[in-house]
Amino acid sequence: MEALIDCIHCYLKQAISCMEMVNIPDEEKRKVLYELMDFIKTLDPEASPAYNSSLVLLKTYEIIKSEDPYYYAKKQSNALALELYEDVKKRVFNTDDPLYNALKAAVAGNVIDLGIKRDFDVKSELSHAFEFGFSIDDYLLLKNKIQDGKDIVIAGDNAGEIVFDKILVEVLNQMGKNVYYIVKTKPILNDSTLEDAKEVGMDKIANVVDTGVGILGIPKDKVSSQVKQLILSADIIISKGQANFESIDEFEEIQGNVFYLLKIKCEFLAKKLGFKLGDLVLINGENVRKRKLA
């Protein structure tokens, strides 16, 4: 997915969020933003929003001399989600269709997005997801593919959110599936790393694999050969969040095996693909392609 002109203000908004995480004074923030504005001029407009965002974020980290501005916020997100974990797991498994409800819990966790919105209500989001489900729902197609498949890749997104993904993995394990869970190698925004996976116990129930890089999403020409091959060979890929949505579409040859699971937080993406802001979406890659062509 190519970046839009409207993405530029989000790059700067994320940079401000990073600086607020480490209490940079307002006067210093202005200097950093002015420097970033010049840097943004050098970005490739045909690159994905996730990739360009990553470059701006890494430039911000360099200027403010912080390798992981979200370190403590990620810890707090994991702790908050873990407090809810047992109740949510019980609710999922005490239903007629644990897989469907685990997907709802997983998408509800996508509300934990400290890059753009730092105030969120996970309990409210969970209640909404369980009650109303998906606005766009390719669940039956996914369910059939899971029943026929063996190896499932989950492209993870944020810290905190990873706890609700863990419930989805547990359901898939119970179904006899072999699950790989992808995290980032180095910190970027509040994305999950191997440290987060170990902190919440994901490494005990899934094959945790890191991307080889510390950038948003899973760009085909940037991630490790192991991750690239894993995605190309998996029976099903469940892609969490917007950055993965913006980059996994580069794997054009396997879009029929990809299912995007996310909350629509970008009004411009919503308009482009016929979604509504705030929609909870479970959509197959081929159906995304049809929307792009419509």
Buried (B, 14 or more C-beta within 10 A) or exposed (E): BEBBEBBBEBBBEBBBBBBBBBEBEEEEBEEBBEBBEEBBEEBEEEBBBBBBBBBBBBBBBEBBEBEBBBBEBBBBBBBBBBEBBEEBBEBBBEEEEBBBBBBBBBBBBBBBBBBEEEEBEBEEBBEBBBEEBBBBBBBEBBBEBBEEBEBBBBBBBBBBBBBBBBBBBBBBEEEEBBBBBBBBBBBBBBBBBBBBBEBBBBBEBBBBBBBBBBBBBBBBEBBBEEBBEBBBEBBBBBBBBBBBBBBBBBBEEBBEBBBBBBBBBBEBBBEBBEBEEEBBBBBBBEBBBEEEEE
